[in-house]
Amino acid sequence: AGTPFVNKMFPKPLTMLQDNKPALQLVLENLKMKHGEQTFVTVVLEEHCKTFHLDKMIKMVVPDSIILQTHPHKRGAALTCLKAFEDPETGEILRKDIPLIVANSDQLLTWDISHFLYCMESESVLCGIVTFDNVHPMWSYVEKEDNDNIKKIHEKIPVSNIAIAGVDYWKHPSQFFESCTKALDTITHREVYTSDVLNVFIDSYGGDRIKLYHIPKVLPLGITE
């Protein structure tokens, strides 16, 4: 009886789920590598930190995490991600041209993140997308050309059964920044989604520079706040 009561009081990232862990803790643990160096940058709402101490919870799960606080806006994930490039500390890290993983906070993947990174090491790969089989319009979908290259990403339109899990790889963070900026400059009448950023990348560099990484299962958590 306690869990439903707690979940009504707290924002979605603090929703209690399996093993009595808050949803965001499960997501962060799902993105941890077993070996090797890794820097976590989390962008969260300032009001969640002031009222619910979300920043302190994140530090308990990932002590070295860099936490950036932002305010609600209506420009979508692209603008939220740019916060990391604007911050002096994280901006310096990203300028070192170390591969970047961009992840939503609302899903758990059945995967091995180290194997995913290993599969992205090919020189021809500039961008990677985690995918899985689905047809529900809650997800975005990959459209392929006849030669199997990526043609376009469709936001919440099931044009295929290749659904996007909400985790992307960028070999060069500068290309992610460039694609985000172009998408925000071009699309001014609505939120700018990760699918828009990927489509800008496809237009600039070609769908043949994207590698799909298919996994067996994704569990949606619904904590996009």
MOFEN-V929404 format. One line per field, one symbol per residue. ss: DSSP state (2 for helix, 1 for strand, 0 for the rest). psi: psi as a letter, one per 40 degrees, with the letter a starting at -180 (. if undefined). burial: b if it has 9 or more other ideal C-beta (glycine too) atoms within 8 Angstrom, else e. A space follows every 50 residues. Layout:
ss = ???
psi = ???
burial = ???
//
This chain:
ss = 02222222200222010222012222222200000000001111122222 22022222222000011111000002222222222202222222000001 11100011100022222220000000111111100000001111000001 11110000000111111111002222222222222200000002222222 2222202221111100011100000
psi = dddddddddiiddehhbiffiiddddddddehidiiihhhhhhihddddd defddddddddgdeihhhhiiiifeadddddeddddhdddddddeefhih hhhiffihigihddddddeeeidehdiihhiihieheeiiihhiideeih dihhhfhgeaegiheehihhdhddddddddddddddheeaihiddddddd ddddeieeehhhhhidihhhdffe.
burial = eeeeebbeebbbbbbbbeeebbbbbbbbeebbeeeeeeebbbbbbbebbe eeebbebbbebbeebbbbbbeeeeebbbbbbbbbbebeebbebbeeeebb bbbbbbbbbeeebbebbebbeeeebbbbbbbbebeeeebbbbbbeeeebb eebbeeebeeebbbbbbbbbbebbbbbbbbbbbbeeeeeeebbbbbbbbb bbebeebebbbbbebeebeebebee
//
